[in-house]
Amino acid sequence: MAFVKIMVLKVWCTRNREPLLTYLNLNLSPILKNTVSHLSFFALLLISIGYAQGSKTILRKDFTKHFSDYGVQGCFVLYDQKADTLYLSDLQEYELRHTPASSFKIFNSLVGLETGVIADEHVVFPWDSVVRQNASWNADQDLETAFKNSTVWYYQEMARRIGAQKMKDFLVKTGYGNTSIDGGIDKFWLTGGLQISPKEQMVFLIKLHKNDLPFSKRTINIVKHIMIAQDTLGYVLRAKTGWGYQDNTDIGWYVGYVEKGKKTYFFVNCIQSKQKNIPDFGPARKEIALRILKEMEILP
């Protein structure tokens, strides 16, 4: 029965020029999602390759050389929307969940705006006078500067004002990772129970770009604005870093997308290391991703 439904999806996607890999992740009914979830990820890749015109998935183990250069492990994923091609360095790592750490600030911003806890990106929370290691955090912040500086205390205060029930509701509606808020309303994405995989990060980014999330267009547009990391005549890069600790392992993220002319490229970089005090762990989150994006001739 599932095979028949997937064949129907193939016809619809072909006629409407909808990438099947994206469609499978974003638009299946709950019943069919439950059926498809029991298929292996590799089977889904075969379905996407076999039943969608032009759809391809390419394993790029050569990407791992960049991880080795920094002494870390991990997974890099790139989705070329126009070419409907997914590139990834590791099939298994693609589905492993980790703490989102500060990459969750994308989602937290959406909920803060949608619930009215903050009216826009210019709402200021006063600094609590606690001196923290990151000097850029030791000042009053608005949403835009807090996102840019990855100011943890700002987002913790916003989460407390949102409250556990509303936060949980939006996590479930969005299908963000495992949707857990265990560990406290101001810690669940840092040291608590929330976890997300590179695959789920990719789906979330695609939905964000398509305005296909349970948030208003205004809310999504504000978040897209604060996500801008580079804006040039040739391209716009929107992204967010993250750095957390889970199971005696450092977890690093750099997630986002590049708009270049009429093309959009989504990327997720997730790195891990059990070795403590790697001096370049922080920079590696971004630099590995930027290296590969340049190697793929997406960035200059």
C-alpha positions in Angstrom: 0.0 0.0 0.0 2.8 2.4 0.9 4.5 1.6 -2.5 1.3 2.5 -4.3 1.0 5.8 -2.4 4.7 6.6 -3.1 4.1 5.9 -6.9 1.2 8.4 -6.8 3.5 10.9 -5.1 6.0 10.4 -7.9 3.4 11.3 -10.5 2.3 14.4 -8.6 5.9 15.5 -7.9 6.9 15.0 -11.5 4.0 17.0 -12.9 4.5 19.8 -10.4 8.3 19.8 -10.5 8.4 19.3 -6.8 11.6 17.6 -5.5 10.5 14.2 -4.1 13.1 14.1 -1.3 11.8 17.4 0.0 8.2 16.4 -0.5 8.7 13.1 1.4 10.1 15.1 4.4 7.7 18.0 4.4 4.3 17.0 3.0 3.3 13.4 3.8 0.2 12.8 5.7 0.7 11.6 9.3 -0.4 8.1 8.4 2.0 7.8 5.5 4.8 9.5 7.4 4.4 6.7 10.0 4.7 4.1 7.3 7.6 5.7 5.6 9.4 6.2 8.9 9.7 2.4 9.1 11.7 2.3 5.9 15.5 2.7 6.2 16.9 6.0 5.3 18.8 4.3 2.4 15.5 3.0 1.1 14.2 6.5 1.1 17.2 7.6 -0.9 16.6 4.9 -3.4 12.9 6.0 -3.7 14.0 9.6 -4.3 16.5 8.6 -6.9 14.3 6.1 -8.7 11.0 7.9 -8.7 11.7 11.6 -9.1 12.9 13.2 -12.3 16.4 14.5 -11.9 16.5 13.7 -8.1 20.0 12.6 -6.9 21.7 11.8 -3.7 25.5 11.9 -3.7 27.7 10.5 -1.0 30.8 12.7 -0.7 33.3 11.0 1.6 36.0 13.4 0.3 34.3 16.1 2.5 35.7 14.2 5.5 39.2 15.5 4.8 38.1 18.9 6.1 37.0 17.3 9.4 40.3 15.5 9.7 42.2 18.8 9.2 40.6 20.1 12.4 40.8 16.9 14.3 37.0 16.4 14.6 34.4 14.0 13.4 31.0 14.9 12.0 28.7 15.3 9.0 28.3 17.9 6.3 25.1 18.0 4.2 24.3 20.2 1.2 21.0 20.4 -0.6 20.9 22.1 -4.0 17.2 22.9 -4.4 17.1 23.7 -8.1 19.1 20.6 -9.1 17.2 18.6 -6.5 20.5 17.0 -5.3 21.6 16.1 -1.8 25.3 15.8 -1.0 26.3 14.3 2.3 29.5 13.1 3.8 28.1 10.3 6.0 24.8 8.5 5.8 24.8 7.3 9.4 25.8 10.6 11.0 23.0 12.3 8.9 20.3 10.8 11.2 22.1 10.9 14.6 20.5 13.4 17.0 22.6 15.8 19.1 21.9 18.9 21.3 21.1 21.8 19.0 22.8 24.3 21.4 22.7 27.8 20.0 21.5 26.7 16.6 18.1 26.5 18.5 18.1 30.3 18.5 16.5 30.3 15.1 13.5 28.4 16.5 13.5 30.3 19.8 13.4 33.6 17.9 10.4 32.4 15.9 8.4 31.5 19.0 9.3 34.7 20.9 8.1 36.8 18.0 5.0 34.7 17.3 3.8 34.7 20.9 4.3 38.4 21.3 7.0 38.0 24.0 9.0 40.3 21.8 7.3 42.6 19.3 10.2 42.8 16.8 14.0 42.4 16.5 14.6 45.8 18.3 13.1 44.8 21.7 15.8 45.3 24.3 16.4 43.1 27.4 18.6 44.9 30.0 21.8 43.2 31.0 21.6 41.7 34.5 25.1 42.9 35.4 26.5 39.4 35.7 29.9 39.4 34.0 30.2 36.5 31.6 33.2 35.1 29.8 32.0 36.4 26.4 32.5 40.2 26.6 29.9 40.9 23.9 27.2 39.5 26.3 27.9 42.0 29.0 25.6 44.7 27.8 21.9 45.4 27.0 20.8 43.3 24.0 18.0 43.3 21.4 17.0 40.3 19.4 19.2 41.2 16.5 22.4 41.7 18.5 21.6 38.7 20.7 21.3 36.5 17.6 24.6 37.9 16.2 26.5 37.5 19.5 24.7 34.2 20.4 23.8 35.7 23.7 22.6 32.9 25.9 21.1 34.9 28.7 18.9 36.9 26.3 17.4 33.7 24.9 17.0 32.1 28.3 15.0 35.1 29.5 12.9 35.0 26.3 12.2 31.2 26.8 11.1 31.9 30.5 8.7 34.5 29.2 7.3 32.2 26.5 6.7 29.4 29.1 7.0 25.7 28.9 3.5 24.9 27.5 3.7 27.3 24.5 7.3 26.3 23.8 6.3 22.6 23.8 3.3 23.3 21.6 5.4 25.0 18.9 8.1 22.3 19.1 5.4 19.6 18.4 3.6 21.6 15.7 6.9 22.2 13.9 8.3 18.7 14.5 11.6 20.1 15.7 13.9 17.2 16.6 12.6 15.0 19.5 10.5 18.0 20.8 11.8 17.5 24.4 11.8 20.3 26.9 13.3 18.1 29.7 15.9 19.9 31.8 14.1 23.2 32.3 12.6 25.9 30.2 15.8 27.9 30.1 18.2 25.0 29.6 16.5 22.2 27.5 18.3 23.1 24.3 21.6 23.6 26.0 22.1 20.8 28.6 18.6 19.3 28.6 16.7 16.7 26.6 16.2 18.5 23.2 18.1 16.8 20.4 18.0 17.1 16.6 19.7 15.4 13.7 21.4 17.0 10.7 18.6 15.6 8.6 16.0 17.3 10.8 17.9 20.5 10.7 17.9 20.4 6.9 14.1 19.8 6.8 13.6 22.7 9.2 15.7 25.1 7.1 13.9 24.1 3.9 10.5 24.8 5.6 11.8 28.1 6.9 12.8 29.2 3.5 9.5 28.1 2.0 7.5 29.9 4.8 6.1 26.4 5.5 6.2 26.6 9.3 3.4 27.3 11.8 4.5 30.9 12.2 3.2 34.1 10.4 5.0 35.4 7.4 6.0 38.5 9.4 7.6 36.4 12.1 9.5 34.3 9.5 10.7 37.4 7.6 12.1 39.0 10.8 14.0 35.8 11.6 15.3 35.5 8.0 16.6 39.1 8.4 18.5 38.5 11.7 20.0 35.3 10.2 21.9 37.3 7.6 25.6 36.6 8.0 26.8 37.9 4.7 24.9 40.1 2.1 26.8 40.8 -1.1 25.8 41.6 -4.7 26.4 38.0 -5.6 24.8 36.1 -2.7 23.1 36.2 0.7 24.2 33.8 3.4 21.9 33.2 6.4 23.2 31.0 9.2 23.6 30.2 12.9 26.3 28.5 14.9 25.9 26.3 17.9 28.2 24.7 20.5 27.1 22.3 23.2 28.2 19.4 25.2 26.6 15.9 25.3 27.8 12.5 26.5 31.3 13.8 27.2 31.4 15.1 23.6 31.7 18.6 22.2 29.0 19.2 19.6 29.3 22.0 17.1 26.8 23.3 14.5 26.8 25.7 11.5 23.4 25.6 9.7 21.8 27.8 7.1 21.4 28.5 3.4 22.8 30.5 0.6 20.7 32.4 -1.9 22.6 33.0 -5.1 20.6 34.4 -8.0 17.6 32.1 -8.5 19.3 29.2 -6.7 19.2 28.2 -3.0 21.7 25.9 -1.3 20.9 24.6 2.2 23.7 23.3 4.4 24.1 21.7 7.8 27.5 21.1 9.4 27.7 19.1 12.6 31.0 18.4 14.2 31.9 16.4 17.3 35.0 15.7 19.4 35.6 13.7 22.6 39.0 15.3 22.9 38.9 18.3 25.2 40.4 21.7 24.6 40.8 21.5 20.8 41.9 25.1 20.1 40.2 25.3 16.7 36.9 23.6 17.6 35.0 26.8 17.6 36.3 28.1 14.3 35.9 24.6 12.7 32.1 24.8 12.9 32.0 27.6 10.3 35.3 27.1 8.5 34.6 23.5 7.4 31.2 24.5 6.0 32.7 27.6 4.2 35.5 25.5 2.8 33.1 23.0 1.3 30.8 25.8 0.0 33.7 27.4 -1.7 34.9 24.0 -3.0 31.4 23.5 -4.5 31.7 27.0 -6.1 28.7 28.2 -4.2 30.7 30.9 -2.4 33.6 32.8 -4.0 
